[in-house]
Structure formats: C-alpha cells, structure tokens
Amino acid sequence: MAEFSYNAVNGSGEAVSGVISAVDQRSAVADLVAKGLFASEMFEDSESSRVGVGVGILDSIRSMSFTRSKVSSKDLLQMTMQLGTALRAGLPILNAIEIIEAQQHKPAVKELLGHLASTVSSGTALSDAMAERPEIFSDLYSSMVRVGETGGILDKTMKQLIGLIARDESIKASMKNAAAYPLFVLSVGIVSVIIVLTKVLPSIVESMGTPTSMLPLPTRMLMATSDFLVAYGWLVAIVLGLAVFAFVKFKRTAKGRLMWDGFKLRFPILGPVLKTIAVGRFARTLGALTECGITILHALAVVRDTLGNEVLGRAIDDVTSRVKAGEPLADPLAESGLFPPLLVQIVSIGEQTGKLDELLLNAADTFDDEADQSLARFMAVFPAILILLLALVVGFIIAATLLPIMGMSISGVA
C-alpha cells in the first residue's frame, strides 16, 4: 500500500485535500470517486515517487504528439462499440472507460482512454473530455455524446454513432478497393512506357543503323520523346514534384478546396458516386441527430462538416440561413439543385408529419444501397477505360517500333 496526497472537489463544489492509502494511483482515484470526491491533483508521498510521477508526466507530454495521431478510424469504431456494449450492460461511464483501457494493447488508444478516464474522474462530462481531442472526436461525435449524457440515453446515442462510423468505414474501404486496381495498372503502365522509351527503343533504333531523318514519323516522335527524357528526365521529375506540391498546397486553401470539390462533383462517373455517398451521409447523420433531440439548426451545422465536400457544405450553409429565417428545410434543399428530388420529397413529408428523423433514417438505407451500386459501376467502367488508354499508348509505341523494321524488310526483299 502507498500513501497518496490529493486535492479534490466534493459534490458541493468545495475544495478538499488529504491523504489516502491505495495500491496504486488509479485505485486511489477510484476510492475517492466512491466517496464522492473528484481528484484534481494527486501524488505519492515520497520524493522518489514524486520525481517518478513528474518524469512520467513529462514522458507522456513528449510522446503525446506521436501517439495522438495514431488513433485510426477503425480504432475509434472498435472503442465506440466496446463503450456502447459496456453502457448497455449498465456500467457507469468511468468504470466502462477504465475496463476498456485495461483491454487495450495499442499505446495510442490506451493513452486516449487514460486521458478520458482521468478527465471524467475529475468531474468533467465525457462529451467535454472528448471535445478536448478534436483530432480524434469530431463535432458530430461530441455533440451526440453530449445529447446522450443530457437526456440519459447515452447507450442509445452510442449505438447510433456505431452505425454512422461503421458506414463511413465501409465507404472508405470501398473507395480504397476501387482505387487500388486502377492505380496499380496506371503505375505499371507508366513505368513500362518510360523503360521502353529510355532503354528499349533507343537500342532497337541504334541496332538498325538507320539515320533518324529516314525513320517514319511515329518513330521520330518517340525518339524525340526518348531523347528528351534521357537528357531532362530529372528536370521533368522536379517539375512534376513541384506541381504536385503546389496543387496540394492550393487545395488546402478555401478557394482551392472549393474548386477541387466542385471539379470532383462534375467529373464523369466519379462525380455521381461522390454525390450519392454525400446524400446518404446527409440523410443518416441528420436523421440520427434530430432523433436524439438536437435542434435542426444545430444538426445542420454539424452535418455540414461531415459531407466531405465544400460545395455541398456551402449549400448547407445557405440552407441553414434560410431555415433560420423561417423557411421549411425542403425548399432551400430543392433550390440548391445539389440534392436529389427523392431526398427533398422525404424531407418535405417529414416536416409535415413530424417524422423527419424516422423518414431520413429509413431513406438513408436506400441512398446507401444506391451509393454501393454506383461504386460498383465505377469499379466496372473506370479500370476498363484506363486499360484501354494504356493499350492505345502501348500499341502506338509498338507500331512506331515495328515500322522501321518492316521498312527495312521490304527494302531487303525489293
């Protein structure tokens, strides 16, 4: 047993200090909570322990920047599922967090849960503790937890959060799978073309001994490209690198993000897929928030940042301002031209019947199914188009390479 000095606050808000005996600091905090005290400061009563605690805190601060960013969305989903299960089983919030923390093996998740446990044990609401880590917990997450705490329905809101996060994870996995094959084909095609132009083609032309001026036009074009890549390939790589850097930096600006997001929505095949995904997310998130009792204006403000597209986000800003002025939600949604008529009709009927949340959540499944189908069509069409384009390039290179050989054969026969 060790002795711990503490400064705490009781249920009346009065400051209390004293000494408590416990096996470790975590047990000491739990014992204080059982007595209705919330510790604000605690340290073990020995110089070496104080130094050790201080060093531990410094180590935590040093490592915080390295561990915080490593909590992935999959980790967040798993943690939310575990927390929801514990709450439905009737466990208090603090005990649930501590139990989940004890089961974790990933340092970043363990540090996050430790932070939540220590903050909640000091009397802070779970939603406020989560709001202190915005890089992990979104405004949507914190808002729904706050509503659950206020209304005593935290287990229900956690279940809704699980559905929202699981759907986002499913979309991310589908998009990664959709992009993996085309990117692989494109990368292999580009590398193959560069090797042929810089190594294979010059060797073939050199072995023929034909003057460049006597070569067919397609072959001369490829040779000019080959000579340029051999002489200035390093410059091309630098220019491309700078162009990518400038594009990424421009895309992070407000104007750049707006232009890029608008381009994505107009892009053939991909644009309708992204819009359908955003519409499904809008319906599911807005339905979940309004079902929890969040006002429509606050819900729209939260939904705005979950769509992942600045063009749609600014449309929601306009919708929010008009709803605030007294207009029904369906009218500005329809006039924006960015949301499908089915969604507008569902919102209109929901407002008239007072079942907006129920209808939106039901419609979200339909929009999600449509998004999955659109993504499947994209997977079927885009790789085929990419392979066709690469085939044309490779075919041109082969033809340009064979033309002088065929010409020499014909001349030899003649």
C-alpha positions as CSV (number, residue, x, y, z in Angstrom):
1,M,0.0,0.0,0.0
2,A,1.2,3.5,-0.8
3,E,0.1,6.9,0.6
4,F,-1.2,9.5,-1.9
5,S,-1.8,13.2,-1.1
6,Y,-4.6,14.7,-3.1
7,N,-6.6,17.9,-3.8
8,A,-10.2,17.2,-4.7
9,V,-13.6,18.7,-5.0
10,N,-16.7,17.3,-3.3
11,G,-20.3,17.1,-4.5
12,S,-20.9,20.6,-3.2
13,G,-18.1,22.1,-5.1
14,E,-15.9,22.6,-2.0
15,A,-12.1,22.1,-2.2
16,V,-10.9,19.1,-0.1
17,S,-7.4,17.8,0.5
18,G,-6.0,14.9,2.3
19,V,-4.1,11.6,2.2
20,I,-5.4,8.2,1.0
21,S,-3.9,4.7,1.0
22,A,-4.2,2.6,-2.1
23,V,-2.3,0.0,-4.2
24,D,-1.7,2.5,-7.0
25,Q,-2.8,5.9,-8.2
26,R,-5.6,4.5,-10.3
27,S,-7.1,2.7,-7.3
28,A,-6.7,5.9,-5.2
29,V,-8.7,7.8,-7.8
30,A,-11.4,5.1,-7.8
31,D,-11.6,5.2,-4.0
32,L,-12.1,8.9,-4.0
33,V,-14.8,8.7,-6.6
34,A,-16.6,6.1,-4.4
35,K,-16.5,8.7,-1.6
36,G,-18.0,11.4,-3.8
37,L,-14.7,13.2,-4.3
38,F,-13.2,14.2,-7.7
39,A,-9.4,14.5,-7.6
40,S,-7.8,17.5,-9.3
41,E,-4.2,16.7,-8.2
42,M,-2.6,13.6,-6.7
43,F,0.9,12.4,-6.0
44,E,2.5,9.7,-4.0
45,D,4.1,10.8,-0.7
46,S,7.8,10.1,-1.4
47,E,10.4,12.2,-3.1
48,S,11.4,9.4,-5.5
49,S,7.7,8.8,-6.4
50,R,7.1,12.5,-7.0
51,V,10.1,12.6,-9.3
52,G,8.9,9.5,-11.0
53,V,5.4,10.9,-11.4
54,G,6.9,14.1,-12.8
55,V,9.1,12.2,-15.2
56,G,6.1,10.1,-16.3
57,I,4.1,13.2,-17.0
58,L,7.0,14.7,-19.0
59,D,7.3,11.4,-20.9
60,S,3.6,11.5,-21.6
61,I,3.8,15.1,-22.9
62,R,6.8,14.2,-25.1
63,S,5.1,11.2,-26.6
64,M,1.6,12.8,-26.9
65,S,2.4,14.3,-30.3
66,F,3.5,10.9,-31.6
67,T,0.6,8.8,-30.1
68,R,-2.4,11.0,-30.6
69,S,-2.4,11.0,-34.4
70,K,-2.1,7.2,-34.5
71,V,-5.7,6.5,-33.3
72,S,-7.3,5.4,-36.6
73,S,-10.9,5.5,-37.5
74,K,-11.0,1.7,-37.1
75,D,-9.7,2.1,-33.5
76,L,-12.4,4.7,-32.9
77,L,-15.1,2.3,-34.2
78,Q,-13.9,-0.5,-32.0
79,M,-13.7,1.7,-28.9
80,T,-17.2,3.1,-29.6
81,M,-18.6,-0.5,-29.9
82,Q,-16.9,-1.6,-26.7
83,L,-18.1,1.5,-24.8
84,G,-21.7,1.1,-26.2
85,T,-21.7,-2.6,-25.0
86,A,-20.5,-1.6,-21.5
87,L,-23.1,1.1,-21.2
88,R,-25.9,-1.2,-22.3
89,A,-24.7,-3.6,-19.6
90,G,-25.4,-0.9,-17.0
91,L,-21.8,0.0,-16.2
92,P,-21.0,3.6,-15.1
93,I,-19.1,5.7,-17.7
94,L,-15.9,5.9,-15.7
95,N,-15.8,2.1,-15.0
96,A,-16.6,1.4,-18.6
97,I,-13.7,3.5,-19.8
98,E,-11.3,2.0,-17.3
99,I,-12.3,-1.6,-18.3
100,I,-11.9,-0.8,-22.0
101,E,-8.5,0.8,-21.3
102,A,-7.3,-2.3,-19.5
103,Q,-8.1,-4.4,-22.5
104,Q,-6.2,-2.2,-25.0
105,H,-2.7,-3.1,-26.3
106,K,-2.2,-0.2,-28.8
107,P,-0.4,2.6,-26.9
108,A,-2.2,5.5,-28.7
109,V,-5.7,4.1,-27.8
110,K,-4.6,3.3,-24.3
111,E,-3.3,6.9,-23.8
112,L,-6.6,8.3,-25.2
113,L,-8.7,6.2,-22.9
114,G,-6.4,7.1,-20.0
115,H,-7.0,10.8,-20.7
116,L,-10.7,10.3,-20.9
117,A,-10.7,8.4,-17.6
118,S,-8.7,10.9,-15.7
119,T,-10.7,13.8,-17.1
120,V,-14.1,12.2,-16.3
121,S,-12.9,11.2,-12.8
122,S,-12.2,14.9,-12.1
123,G,-15.9,15.7,-12.7
124,T,-15.8,16.6,-16.4
125,A,-18.5,15.4,-18.7
126,L,-17.4,12.7,-21.2
127,S,-18.5,14.9,-24.1
128,D,-16.3,17.8,-22.8
129,A,-13.4,15.4,-22.4
130,M,-13.8,14.2,-26.0
131,A,-14.1,17.8,-27.2
132,E,-10.6,18.3,-25.9
133,R,-9.4,15.9,-28.5
134,P,-10.9,17.2,-31.8
135,E,-8.3,15.5,-33.9
136,I,-10.0,12.2,-32.9
137,F,-13.5,13.0,-31.9
138,S,-15.4,15.0,-34.5
139,D,-18.0,17.6,-33.6
140,L,-20.7,15.1,-34.6
141,Y,-19.3,12.6,-32.1
142,S,-19.0,15.0,-29.2
143,S,-22.5,16.5,-30.0
144,M,-24.2,13.1,-29.9
145,V,-22.4,12.1,-26.7
146,R,-23.5,15.4,-25.1
147,V,-27.1,14.8,-26.1
148,G,-26.9,11.3,-24.7
149,E,-25.5,12.5,-21.4
150,T,-28.1,15.2,-21.1
151,G,-31.1,13.0,-21.9
152,G,-29.8,9.9,-20.1
153,I,-29.8,8.0,-23.4
154,L,-26.0,7.7,-23.9
155,D,-26.3,3.9,-24.7
156,K,-28.8,4.7,-27.5
157,T,-26.7,7.5,-29.0
158,M,-23.6,5.3,-28.8
159,K,-25.5,2.7,-30.9
160,Q,-26.3,5.4,-33.5
161,L,-22.7,6.5,-33.5
162,I,-21.6,3.0,-34.2
163,G,-23.9,2.8,-37.2
164,L,-22.5,6.2,-38.6
165,I,-18.9,5.3,-38.1
166,A,-19.3,1.8,-39.4
167,R,-20.9,3.2,-42.6
168,D,-18.1,5.6,-43.1
169,E,-15.6,2.8,-42.6
170,S,-17.4,0.7,-45.2
171,I,-17.3,3.6,-47.7
172,K,-13.6,4.2,-47.1
173,A,-12.9,0.5,-47.6
174,S,-14.9,0.5,-50.8
175,M,-13.2,3.6,-52.2
176,K,-9.7,2.2,-51.4
177,N,-10.6,-1.1,-53.1
178,A,-12.0,0.8,-56.1
179,A,-8.8,2.9,-56.4
180,A,-6.3,0.1,-55.8
181,Y,-6.5,-1.7,-59.1
182,P,-6.6,1.4,-61.4
183,L,-3.7,2.9,-59.6
184,F,-1.7,-0.3,-59.9
185,V,-2.5,-0.6,-63.6
186,L,-1.6,3.1,-64.1
187,S,1.7,2.8,-62.2
188,V,2.8,-0.3,-64.1
189,G,1.8,1.3,-67.4
190,I,3.8,4.5,-66.8
191,V,6.9,2.6,-65.6
192,S,6.7,0.3,-68.6
193,V,6.4,3.2,-71.1
194,I,9.3,5.0,-69.5
195,I,11.5,1.9,-69.7
196,V,10.6,1.3,-73.3
197,L,11.2,4.9,-74.3
198,T,14.5,5.3,-72.5
199,K,16.0,1.8,-72.9
200,V,14.4,-0.5,-75.4
201,L,13.5,1.9,-78.2
202,P,17.0,3.6,-78.5
203,S,18.7,0.2,-78.6
204,I,16.5,-1.1,-81.4
205,V,16.9,2.1,-83.5
206,E,20.6,2.1,-82.9
207,S,21.0,-1.5,-83.9
208,M,19.2,-0.8,-87.2
209,G,21.8,1.9,-88.1
210,T,19.1,3.9,-90.0
211,P,19.6,7.7,-89.8
212,T,17.0,9.5,-87.7
213,S,15.8,11.6,-90.7
214,M,15.0,8.4,-92.6
215,L,12.8,6.9,-89.9
216,P,8.9,7.0,-90.1
217,L,7.2,10.0,-88.4
218,P,5.8,8.0,-85.4
219,T,9.3,6.6,-84.7
220,R,10.9,10.0,-84.9
221,M,8.3,11.4,-82.5
222,L,9.1,8.6,-80.0
223,M,12.8,9.1,-80.4
224,A,12.4,12.8,-79.7
225,T,10.5,12.0,-76.6
226,S,13.1,9.4,-75.6
227,D,16.0,11.9,-76.1
228,F,14.2,14.5,-74.0
229,L,13.5,12.0,-71.2
230,V,17.1,10.8,-71.2
231,A,18.5,14.4,-71.2
232,Y,16.0,16.1,-69.0
233,G,14.2,13.4,-67.1
234,W,15.5,14.7,-63.8
235,L,14.0,18.1,-64.7
236,V,10.7,16.6,-65.5
237,A,10.7,14.8,-62.1
238,I,11.4,18.0,-60.3
239,V,8.7,20.0,-62.2
240,L,6.1,17.2,-61.5
241,G,7.1,17.2,-57.8
242,L,6.7,21.0,-57.6
243,A,3.4,20.8,-59.4
244,V,2.1,18.2,-57.0
245,F,3.3,20.2,-54.0
246,A,1.7,23.4,-55.4
247,F,-1.6,21.6,-56.1
248,V,-1.7,20.1,-52.6
249,K,-1.0,23.5,-51.0
250,F,-3.6,25.2,-53.2
251,K,-6.2,22.6,-52.4
252,R,-5.8,23.4,-48.7
253,T,-6.9,27.0,-49.3
254,A,-10.6,27.9,-49.1
255,K,-10.7,28.8,-52.8
256,G,-8.7,25.7,-53.9
257,R,-10.8,23.3,-51.9
258,L,-14.0,24.8,-53.3
259,M,-12.7,24.5,-56.9
260,W,-11.4,20.9,-56.4
261,D,-14.6,19.7,-54.7
262,G,-16.6,21.3,-57.5
263,F,-14.5,19.5,-60.1
264,K,-14.9,16.2,-58.3
265,L,-18.7,16.5,-58.4
266,R,-18.6,17.3,-62.2
267,F,-16.1,14.5,-63.0
268,P,-17.8,11.8,-65.2
269,I,-18.7,8.6,-63.4
270,L,-16.9,9.6,-60.2
271,G,-19.0,12.7,-59.6
272,P,-22.4,11.0,-59.2
273,V,-20.8,8.4,-56.9
274,L,-19.4,11.0,-54.6
275,K,-22.7,13.0,-54.6
276,T,-24.7,9.8,-53.8
277,I,-22.4,9.0,-50.9
278,A,-22.7,12.5,-49.5
279,V,-26.5,12.4,-49.8
280,G,-26.7,9.1,-47.9
281,R,-24.4,10.5,-45.2
282,F,-26.5,13.7,-45.0
283,A,-29.7,11.7,-44.5
284,R,-28.3,9.3,-41.9
285,T,-26.5,11.9,-39.9
286,L,-29.3,14.5,-39.9
287,G,-31.8,11.7,-39.0
288,A,-29.6,10.5,-36.1
289,L,-29.1,14.0,-34.7
290,T,-32.7,15.0,-34.9
291,E,-33.8,11.7,-33.4
292,C,-31.5,12.5,-30.4
293,G,-33.3,15.8,-29.9
294,I,-30.8,18.2,-31.4
295,T,-32.4,21.2,-33.0
296,I,-32.5,21.3,-36.8
297,L,-30.2,24.4,-37.0
298,H,-27.5,22.8,-34.7
299,A,-27.9,19.5,-36.6
300,L,-27.3,21.2,-40.0
301,A,-24.2,22.9,-38.6
302,V,-22.8,19.5,-37.6
303,V,-23.9,17.8,-40.8
304,R,-22.2,20.5,-42.9
305,D,-18.7,19.3,-41.9
306,T,-19.5,15.6,-42.4
307,L,-20.2,15.7,-46.1
308,G,-16.6,15.9,-47.1
309,N,-17.3,18.4,-49.9
310,E,-17.0,22.2,-49.7
311,V,-19.5,22.8,-52.5
312,L,-22.2,20.8,-50.6
313,G,-21.1,22.4,-47.4
314,R,-21.7,25.9,-48.7
315,A,-25.1,24.7,-50.0
316,I,-25.9,23.6,-46.4
317,D,-24.8,27.0,-45.1
318,D,-27.3,28.6,-47.4
319,V,-30.0,26.1,-46.3
320,T,-29.2,26.8,-42.7
321,S,-29.5,30.6,-43.1
322,R,-32.9,30.3,-44.8
323,V,-34.2,27.8,-42.3
324,K,-33.1,30.2,-39.6
325,A,-35.2,32.9,-41.3
326,G,-38.3,30.7,-41.1
327,E,-38.4,28.7,-44.3
328,P,-39.0,25.0,-44.3
329,L,-36.0,22.8,-44.9
330,A,-37.2,21.2,-48.1
331,D,-37.4,24.4,-50.1
332,P,-33.8,25.6,-50.0
333,L,-32.6,21.9,-50.5
334,A,-34.6,21.8,-53.7
335,E,-33.4,25.2,-54.9
336,S,-29.8,24.3,-54.4
337,G,-30.0,21.7,-57.2
338,L,-27.4,19.5,-55.5
339,F,-29.8,17.2,-53.7
340,P,-32.0,14.5,-55.4
341,P,-35.7,15.1,-55.6
342,L,-36.4,11.9,-53.6
343,L,-34.5,13.4,-50.6
344,V,-36.4,16.7,-51.0
345,Q,-39.7,14.9,-51.0
346,I,-38.8,12.8,-48.0
347,V,-37.7,16.0,-46.0
348,S,-40.9,17.7,-47.1
349,I,-43.1,14.9,-45.9
350,G,-41.1,14.5,-42.7
351,E,-41.6,18.2,-41.9
352,Q,-45.3,18.0,-42.5
353,T,-45.8,14.8,-40.4
354,G,-43.3,15.5,-37.7
355,K,-41.4,12.3,-38.5
356,L,-38.3,13.8,-40.2
357,D,-35.8,11.7,-38.2
358,E,-37.6,8.5,-38.9
359,L,-38.1,9.1,-42.6
360,L,-34.5,10.3,-43.0
361,L,-33.0,7.2,-41.3
362,N,-35.2,4.9,-43.4
363,A,-34.2,6.8,-46.6
364,A,-30.5,6.6,-45.7
365,D,-30.5,2.9,-46.3
366,T,-31.9,3.4,-49.8
367,F,-29.3,6.1,-50.6
368,D,-26.5,3.9,-49.2
369,D,-27.6,1.0,-51.4
370,E,-27.6,3.4,-54.4
371,A,-24.1,4.6,-53.4
372,D,-22.9,1.0,-53.3
373,Q,-24.4,0.3,-56.7
374,S,-22.8,3.5,-58.2
375,L,-19.5,2.5,-56.7
376,A,-19.8,-1.0,-58.3
377,R,-20.5,0.6,-61.7
378,F,-17.5,2.9,-61.3
379,M,-15.3,-0.2,-60.4
380,A,-16.5,-1.9,-63.6
381,V,-16.1,1.1,-66.0
382,F,-13.1,3.1,-64.8
383,P,-10.4,0.3,-64.9
384,A,-11.6,-0.7,-68.3
385,I,-11.2,2.9,-69.6
386,L,-7.8,3.1,-68.1
387,I,-6.6,-0.2,-69.6
388,L,-8.0,0.9,-73.0
389,L,-6.0,4.2,-72.8
390,L,-2.8,2.3,-71.8
391,A,-3.4,-0.2,-74.6
392,L,-3.6,2.7,-77.1
393,V,-0.3,4.2,-75.9
394,V,1.5,0.8,-75.9
395,G,0.0,0.0,-79.3
396,F,1.4,3.3,-80.7
397,I,4.8,2.5,-79.2
398,I,4.8,-1.0,-80.7
399,A,3.7,0.3,-84.1
400,A,6.3,3.1,-84.1
401,T,9.0,0.5,-83.2
402,L,8.0,-2.0,-85.8
403,L,7.6,0.4,-88.7
404,P,11.3,0.9,-89.4
405,I,11.9,-2.8,-89.1
406,M,9.1,-3.6,-91.6
407,G,10.5,-0.9,-93.9
408,M,14.0,-2.5,-93.8
409,S,12.4,-5.9,-94.6
410,I,10.5,-4.6,-97.5
411,S,13.6,-2.8,-98.9
412,G,15.6,-6.1,-98.5
413,V,13.1,-8.0,-100.4
414,A,13.0,-5.4,-103.2
